[in-house]
């Protein structure tokens, strides 16, 4: 908790995104020590157990972000993989929790419309799906937003 609070003070953020699992009670401690700061917890959607994880953590956070990744690997994948995950599980999470849910993980111009229509997220987190050679690609961004409008 101390490191998160110190980083927050250096950056002056109004929202903190946690990409790894925290020890039980840590979210509550952060909320107490950082009043008015929003907490976003990333849930790495690997299987049906992600639903219960999201339900439990939703009681202590302001938002959930569903992403691809794998915390169980020797070197943890905590996002930025460019891979999609099982949106059926993501949809179940959206339906099961009472906090807004963002969807991430391999979202690009080709699948954005399906992702939004199927999962019904509060918002979308974009990264690799709108980049070319590691840089934001204006053409891909325009394509993505045009698909959303159609």
VOPAGU-2260 file (C-alpha; in pm, 1 decimal, decimal comma):
REM VOPAGU-2260
SITE   aa  ch    i         X         Y         Z
SITE  UNK   A    0       0,0       0,0       0,0
SITE  UNK   A    1     281,8     238,3      89,2
SITE  UNK   A    2     435,5     219,2    -260,2
SITE  UNK   A    3     100,1     279,9    -429,1
SITE  UNK   A    4      32,8     583,5    -209,6
SITE  UNK   A    5     382,6     722,8    -272,7
SITE  UNK   A    6     340,3     680,6    -648,8
SITE  UNK   A    7       0,4     848,5    -630,8
SITE  UNK   A    8     149,2    1145,7    -446,0
SITE  UNK   A    9     425,7    1180,1    -707,3
SITE  UNK   A   10     178,8    1170,1    -995,9
SITE  UNK   A   11    -122,8    1344,4    -844,6
SITE  UNK   A   12    -368,4    1107,9   -1009,1
SITE  UNK   A   13    -740,6    1091,4    -947,1
SITE  UNK   A   14    -757,1     722,8   -1043,8
SITE  UNK   A   15    -529,8     427,6    -970,3
SITE  UNK   A   16    -533,8     113,3   -1184,5
SITE  UNK   A   17    -417,7    -204,7   -1011,3
SITE  UNK   A   18    -297,7    -467,3   -1261,9
SITE  UNK   A   19    -219,6    -750,7   -1020,0
SITE  UNK   A   20    -412,9    -920,5    -742,4
SITE  UNK   A   21    -389,1    -755,7    -402,0
SITE  UNK   A   22    -400,9    -910,6     -57,8
SITE  UNK   A   23    -752,8    -909,6      86,0
SITE  UNK   A   24    -826,5    -578,6     256,3
SITE  UNK   A   25    -578,9    -376,2      50,0
SITE  UNK   A   26    -843,9    -207,3    -164,7
SITE  UNK   A   27   -1026,9     -95,3     147,5
SITE  UNK   A   28    -702,7      36,5     298,3
SITE  UNK   A   29    -629,4     233,3     -19,9
SITE  UNK   A   30    -981,7     379,7     -20,8
SITE  UNK   A   31    -939,5     486,6     343,2
SITE  UNK   A   32    -594,5     639,0     294,0
SITE  UNK   A   33    -675,9     798,9     -42,8
SITE  UNK   A   34   -1029,0     938,3      -8,3
SITE  UNK   A   35   -1179,1    1058,4    -333,9
SITE  UNK   A   36    -936,6     856,0    -547,1
SITE  UNK   A   37   -1096,1     602,6    -782,8
SITE  UNK   A   38    -961,8     248,0    -780,5
SITE  UNK   A   39    -973,7      38,1   -1098,5
SITE  UNK   A   40    -893,2    -330,9   -1054,7
SITE  UNK   A   41    -782,7    -530,8   -1358,4
SITE  UNK   A   42    -921,6    -882,7   -1377,4
SITE  UNK   A   43    -732,6   -1110,9   -1614,8
SITE  UNK   A   44   -1003,3   -1323,2   -1774,7
SITE  UNK   A   45    -872,4   -1677,8   -1807,2
SITE  UNK   A   46   -1163,8   -1897,4   -1706,5
SITE  UNK   A   47   -1493,4   -1899,8   -1515,6
SITE  UNK   A   48   -1309,6   -1836,0   -1185,8
SITE  UNK   A   49   -1262,9   -1478,7   -1309,6
SITE  UNK   A   50   -1634,7   -1419,5   -1248,8
SITE  UNK   A   51   -1613,0   -1486,6    -875,1
SITE  UNK   A   52   -1289,8   -1287,4    -851,5
SITE  UNK   A   53   -1462,9    -990,0   -1015,1
SITE  UNK   A   54   -1770,7   -1019,5    -793,6
SITE  UNK   A   55   -1556,5   -1022,7    -479,0
SITE  UNK   A   56   -1331,2    -733,5    -579,2
SITE  UNK   A   57   -1623,7    -525,4    -707,9
SITE  UNK   A   58   -1732,3    -468,7    -348,6
SITE  UNK   A   59   -1415,0    -268,2    -281,3
SITE  UNK   A   60   -1336,7     -80,5    -604,8
SITE  UNK   A   61   -1490,1     187,2    -824,5
SITE  UNK   A   62   -1432,4      16,9   -1161,1
SITE  UNK   A   63   -1321,5    -315,2   -1306,0
SITE  UNK   A   64   -1116,1    -356,9   -1622,3
SITE  UNK   A   65   -1129,5    -696,5   -1794,3
SITE  UNK   A   66    -812,5    -784,0   -1983,0
SITE  UNK   A   67    -619,3   -1072,6   -2130,2
SITE  UNK   A   68    -314,3   -1183,9   -1940,2
SITE  UNK   A   69    -206,9   -1454,4   -1703,4
SITE  UNK   A   70     -96,1   -1395,1   -1345,7
SITE  UNK   A   71     -18,9   -1764,1   -1296,8
SITE  UNK   A   72     282,9   -1771,6   -1530,7
SITE  UNK   A   73     636,1   -1762,9   -1391,2
SITE  UNK   A   74     670,1   -1422,4   -1557,5
SITE  UNK   A   75     323,8   -1273,0   -1512,1
SITE  UNK   A   76     137,2   -1131,0   -1810,3
SITE  UNK   A   77     -40,6    -826,3   -1673,8
SITE  UNK   A   78    -179,6    -682,8   -1997,5
SITE  UNK   A   79     -65,0    -547,0   -2329,4
SITE  UNK   A   80     -75,4    -890,9   -2490,4
SITE  UNK   A   81    -284,0    -791,2   -2792,1
SITE  UNK   A   82    -494,0   -1104,3   -2738,2
SITE  UNK   A   83    -867,4   -1123,1   -2685,9
SITE  UNK   A   84   -1016,3   -1341,9   -2415,5
SITE  UNK   A   85   -1346,7   -1523,5   -2374,9
SITE  UNK   A   86   -1605,2   -1246,0   -2404,9
SITE  UNK   A   87   -1874,5   -1482,5   -2279,6
SITE  UNK   A   88   -1704,8   -1467,8   -1939,3
SITE  UNK   A   89   -1665,4   -1090,3   -1969,3
SITE  UNK   A   90   -2035,8   -1051,3   -2037,5
SITE  UNK   A   91   -2120,1   -1262,8   -1732,0
SITE  UNK   A   92   -1897,5   -1036,1   -1522,2
SITE  UNK   A   93   -2067,2    -720,8   -1654,8
SITE  UNK   A   94   -2402,7    -873,6   -1560,2
SITE  UNK   A   95   -2283,1    -989,0   -1215,5
SITE  UNK   A   96   -2120,4    -675,4   -1072,5
SITE  UNK   A   97   -2257,5    -338,7    -965,4
SITE  UNK   A   98   -1960,7    -125,9   -1076,3
SITE  UNK   A   99   -1876,3      -1,0   -1426,7
SITE  UNK   A  100   -1666,6    -245,0   -1630,5
SITE  UNK   A  101   -1411,7    -157,6   -1898,0
SITE  UNK   A  102   -1316,9    -413,0   -2163,8
SITE  UNK   A  103    -959,2    -453,0   -2287,2
SITE  UNK   A  104    -757,5    -720,6   -2461,3
SITE  UNK   A  105    -693,1    -729,6   -2832,7
SITE  UNK   A  106    -967,1    -486,1   -2927,7
SITE  UNK   A  107    -918,4    -346,9   -3277,3
SITE  UNK   A  108   -1118,4    -201,2   -3568,0
SITE  UNK   A  109   -1221,7    -550,0   -3682,0
SITE  UNK   A  110   -1377,3    -660,9   -3353,2
SITE  UNK   A  111   -1478,5    -341,1   -3169,6
SITE  UNK   A  112   -1843,4    -351,8   -3272,5
SITE  UNK   A  113   -1885,8    -716,4   -3174,9
SITE  UNK   A  114   -1707,9    -653,2   -2842,5
SITE  UNK   A  115   -1934,2    -363,8   -2747,2
SITE  UNK   A  116   -2256,4    -526,5   -2867,5
SITE  UNK   A  117   -2183,8    -859,5   -2699,3
SITE  UNK   A  118   -2019,8    -758,7   -2369,4
SITE  UNK   A  119   -2193,6    -421,9   -2306,0
SITE  UNK   A  120   -1896,2    -265,5   -2125,5
SITE  UNK   A  121   -1901,6      79,0   -1965,2
SITE  UNK   A  122   -1593,8     165,0   -2171,0
SITE  UNK   A  123   -1311,8      26,7   -2381,7
SITE  UNK   A  124    -936,9      22,0   -2314,9
SITE  UNK   A  125    -733,4      29,0   -2635,1
SITE  UNK   A  126    -365,1     -34,4   -2693,5
SITE  UNK   A  127    -201,1    -273,2   -2939,9
SITE  UNK   A  128    -509,1    -301,1   -3162,5
SITE  UNK   A  129    -474,6      62,6   -3270,2
SITE  UNK   A  130     -95,9      73,1   -3303,6
SITE  UNK   A  131     145,6       8,4   -3587,9
SITE  UNK   A  132     512,2     -49,4   -3507,6
SITE  UNK   A  133     442,2      47,8   -3146,8
SITE  UNK   A  134     292,2     388,3   -3230,6
SITE  UNK   A  135     -69,5     499,5   -3232,0
SITE  UNK   A  136    -206,6     460,9   -3582,2
SITE  UNK   A  137    -448,4     739,6   -3674,7
SITE  UNK   A  138    -595,9     532,7   -3957,2
SITE  UNK   A  139    -674,6     242,6   -3723,5
SITE  UNK   A  140    -830,3     481,2   -3471,5
SITE  UNK   A  141   -1052,5     634,9   -3740,1
SITE  UNK   A  142   -1152,6     287,5   -3860,9
SITE  UNK   A  143   -1235,8     183,8   -3505,7
SITE  UNK   A  144   -1457,2     484,0   -3437,6
SITE  UNK   A  145   -1626,1     453,1   -3777,7
SITE  UNK   A  146   -1709,8      88,6   -3698,4
SITE  UNK   A  147   -1859,5     195,9   -3365,6
SITE  UNK   A  148   -2079,3     454,2   -3538,1
SITE  UNK   A  149   -2206,4     209,2   -3801,2
